[in-house]
Amino acid sequence: MKTEPGSVPAGRLARLCIIALIALTLLSAAAGFLWLPSVQADFAARGLWDSICRAAGVSRDWGSGAASGQTPRVSTNVVLLPEMMRPAASDVVGRGATLALNCTMCHGAQGMSRSDTPNLAGQYPEVIAKQLKDYKSGQRSSAIMSVLARGLSDAQIAELSAYYATLPKARTAPTSYDESLPALVRVGDPMRNIAPCIACHGGVDQKLGAPWLEGMPKQYLVDQLNHFKSGMRSNDSGQQMRNMSRAMTAAEIDQVALFYARKTKPSFD
């Protein structure tokens, strides 16, 4: 088959396309796994594996336990199951209400905090149960909560969780989930491996074990994000919160906390 003068033979054109595709793939891999992780201020490269893990948003120690012979640090022993979300029987809720009398000093008579402790009213039961069990095991630390949780049985933890889940949530300003939301809440930042908050904490999806955040005290949210960022708090299974908060600036942490802490104006009707 003859080709027109100046034209490229079909076989050569195919080879050029394949070479170009390979080059593009290599450049993309280099950008995603080497360049992008390296420009993060908190990232210290210790090899290609670290870069791959950072780009993928997982711990650098993921999968390393078997290879190194060391046991990876466990962030939580709690296994979250869908049945933990089911409404409890009234007698379980009643026993939880009695136990909750010991919690009112910090978390309010109806689960609504007047300080910088978290609101528990309307919180998902599996969230409260997980955090209490993490306090009990020492995988989340608090001078007060660790002592209190160690005195609770698994049945009492379930009763407290069931009670608080029945209480009405904080009244927050209506949310339209449009462009007026902070960018990290609405769309995240894929270039920094930050998933949108609404993908786990409601708005788009509610992940099992992800807490209800709307109406929480702002300073509590700021403190927890900073604790995840510094590694002071590490009971997030899979390091989801640590991986994302490490990439957040102080201004972004403040902005996200301010959004979730917003309240409606008090009604005097």
C-alpha positions in Angstrom: 0.0 0.0 0.0 1.4 3.3 -1.1 1.5 6.3 1.2 1.2 10.0 0.3 4.5 11.9 0.2 5.2 13.4 3.6 2.8 11.1 5.4 3.8 8.8 8.3 3.4 5.1 7.7 0.6 3.5 9.8 2.9 1.1 11.6 5.3 3.9 12.6 2.4 6.1 13.7 1.1 3.3 16.0 4.6 2.9 17.5 4.8 6.6 18.2 1.4 6.6 19.9 2.4 3.7 22.1 5.7 5.5 23.0 3.8 8.7 23.8 1.3 6.8 26.0 4.1 5.1 27.9 5.9 8.5 28.4 2.6 10.1 29.6 2.0 7.2 32.0 5.5 7.6 33.5 5.2 11.3 33.8 1.8 10.9 35.6 3.2 8.4 37.9 6.2 10.6 38.7 4.0 13.5 39.4 1.5 11.6 41.6 3.9 9.4 43.6 7.0 11.6 43.7 6.5 15.3 43.0 3.1 15.9 44.7 4.0 14.1 48.0 7.4 15.8 48.1 6.0 19.4 48.0 4.0 18.8 51.2 5.6 20.7 54.0 5.2 17.8 56.5 6.5 15.1 54.3 9.9 13.6 54.7 10.6 11.0 52.0 12.2 7.8 53.2 11.9 6.0 49.9 9.5 5.3 47.1 7.2 3.3 49.3 6.6 6.4 51.5 5.8 8.4 48.5 3.3 5.9 47.1 1.6 5.6 50.5 1.3 9.4 50.8 -0.1 9.7 47.3 -2.6 6.9 48.0 -3.6 8.4 51.3 -2.7 5.5 53.5 -0.2 4.9 56.3 3.5 4.4 55.3 3.4 1.4 57.6 0.5 -0.2 55.8 1.4 -3.8 55.0 4.8 -3.6 56.5 4.2 -5.7 59.6 4.7 -9.0 57.8 7.7 -7.8 55.9 9.6 -6.4 58.8 8.5 -8.9 61.4 7.1 -6.1 63.6 3.5 -5.7 64.6 2.0 -2.5 63.2 0.5 -0.1 65.9 -3.2 -0.7 66.2 -5.2 2.5 66.3 -8.4 0.9 67.6 -9.6 -2.6 68.5 -13.3 -1.7 67.9 -14.9 -3.5 65.0 -17.9 -1.4 63.7 -20.9 -3.5 62.6 -24.2 -2.3 61.0 -26.2 -3.8 63.9 -24.6 -1.2 66.3 -26.8 1.4 64.6 -30.1 -0.3 65.4 -32.4 1.5 67.8 -32.2 -0.1 71.3 -35.1 -1.3 73.5 -36.7 1.1 75.9 -35.3 -0.6 79.0 -31.7 -0.2 77.5 -32.3 3.5 76.9 -33.7 3.9 80.4 -30.6 2.3 82.0 -28.5 4.6 79.8 -30.4 7.7 81.1 -29.5 6.7 84.6 -25.9 6.2 83.8 -25.8 9.6 81.9 -26.4 11.4 85.2 -22.7 11.1 85.8 -22.0 12.8 82.4 -24.1 16.0 82.9 -21.3 18.1 84.4 -19.4 18.2 81.1 -21.9 17.0 78.4 -25.1 18.8 79.7 -28.3 17.5 81.2 -29.7 16.7 77.7 -26.4 15.9 76.0 -25.8 19.5 74.9 -22.5 20.9 76.1 -22.1 24.4 77.5 -18.3 24.1 77.4 -15.8 22.8 74.8 -16.7 19.1 75.3 -18.6 17.3 72.5 -22.4 17.4 72.2 -23.7 13.8 72.6 -27.4 14.4 71.9 -28.4 12.6 68.8 -25.0 11.2 68.2 -24.9 7.9 66.4 -24.7 5.1 68.9 -21.8 3.3 67.3 -19.8 6.5 67.4 -20.2 6.9 71.2 -19.6 3.2 71.8 -16.4 3.3 69.8 -15.0 6.3 71.5 -15.8 5.0 75.0 -14.2 1.7 74.2 -11.1 3.5 72.8 -10.9 5.5 76.0 -11.3 2.3 78.0 -8.5 0.5 76.1 -6.2 3.6 76.2 -6.2 4.1 72.4 -7.7 7.5 72.9 -6.5 9.5 75.9 -8.2 11.9 78.3 -7.5 12.5 82.0 -11.2 12.4 82.7 -12.7 10.1 80.1 -10.1 7.4 80.4 -10.8 7.0 84.1 -14.6 7.0 83.6 -14.6 4.6 80.7 -12.4 2.1 82.5 -15.3 1.7 85.0 -17.9 0.9 82.4 -18.8 -2.6 81.2 -19.6 -3.2 77.5 -23.3 -3.4 78.4 -23.2 0.0 80.1 -21.4 1.5 77.1 -24.2 0.2 74.9 -26.8 1.6 77.3 -25.2 5.1 77.3 -24.8 5.1 73.5 -28.4 4.1 73.1 -29.7 6.8 75.4 -27.8 9.7 73.8 -28.8 8.6 70.3 -32.4 9.2 71.3 -31.9 12.8 72.3 -32.6 15.6 69.8 -29.6 17.0 67.9 -28.4 20.6 68.2 -30.3 23.1 66.1 -28.1 24.3 63.3 -28.5 26.7 60.5 -30.0 25.1 57.3 -27.4 23.7 54.9 -27.8 23.9 51.2 -24.6 22.0 50.3 -23.9 24.3 47.4 -21.0 26.6 46.5 -21.4 28.6 49.8 -19.9 25.8 51.8 -16.2 25.8 52.6 -14.3 24.1 49.8 -12.9 21.3 52.0 -16.4 20.5 53.3 -18.0 20.4 49.9 -15.3 19.0 47.5 -12.2 18.5 49.5 -8.8 18.9 47.8 -7.8 15.9 45.7 -4.4 17.4 45.0 -3.6 17.1 48.7 -5.5 13.8 49.3 -8.2 15.6 51.3 -11.6 14.0 50.9 -14.7 16.2 51.2 -16.1 16.2 54.8 -19.6 15.5 53.5 -18.5 12.2 52.0 -18.3 10.7 55.5 -20.0 13.1 57.9 -23.3 13.6 56.1 -24.4 15.6 53.2 -23.4 13.1 50.5 -22.9 10.0 52.6 -22.7 8.9 56.3 -19.9 6.4 56.9 -20.4 3.9 59.7 -18.5 5.2 62.7 -18.2 8.8 61.4 -19.6 11.2 63.9 -22.4 13.8 63.4 -20.5 17.1 63.5 -23.1 19.8 63.0 -23.6 21.9 66.1 -20.4 20.7 67.9 -18.5 23.4 69.9 -16.1 25.0 67.5 -13.1 24.8 69.9 -13.6 21.1 70.3 -13.5 20.6 66.6 -10.4 22.7 66.2 -8.7 20.8 69.0 -9.5 17.4 67.6 -8.3 18.3 64.1 -5.1 19.6 65.5 -4.7 16.5 67.6 -5.1 14.3 64.5 -2.7 16.6 62.7 0.0 16.3 65.3 -0.6 12.6 66.0 -1.7 13.3 69.6 -4.9 11.6 68.7 -4.6 8.4 66.6 -7.7 6.2 67.1 -8.9 6.8 63.5 -8.9 3.4 61.9 -6.8 3.6 58.7 -5.5 7.0 59.6 -8.2 8.7 57.5 -8.4 11.8 59.7 -4.6 12.0 60.4 -3.8 11.8 56.6 -6.2 14.6 55.8 -5.6 16.9 58.8 -1.9 16.9 58.3 -2.4 18.6 55.0 -4.8 21.3 56.4 -3.6 24.7 57.3 -4.6 26.4 60.5 -7.0 28.7 58.6 -8.7 25.7 56.9 -9.1 24.0 60.3 -10.7 27.1 61.7 -13.0 27.5 58.6 -14.2 23.9 58.7 -14.8 24.0 62.5 -16.7 27.3 62.2 -19.0 25.8 59.5 -19.9 22.7 61.6 -20.3 24.7 64.8 -22.8 27.2 63.4 -26.0 27.5 65.3 -29.5 28.9 64.6 -30.5 32.0 66.3 -32.4 31.2 69.5 -36.2 31.2 69.1 -38.4 33.0 71.7 -41.7 31.9 70.2 
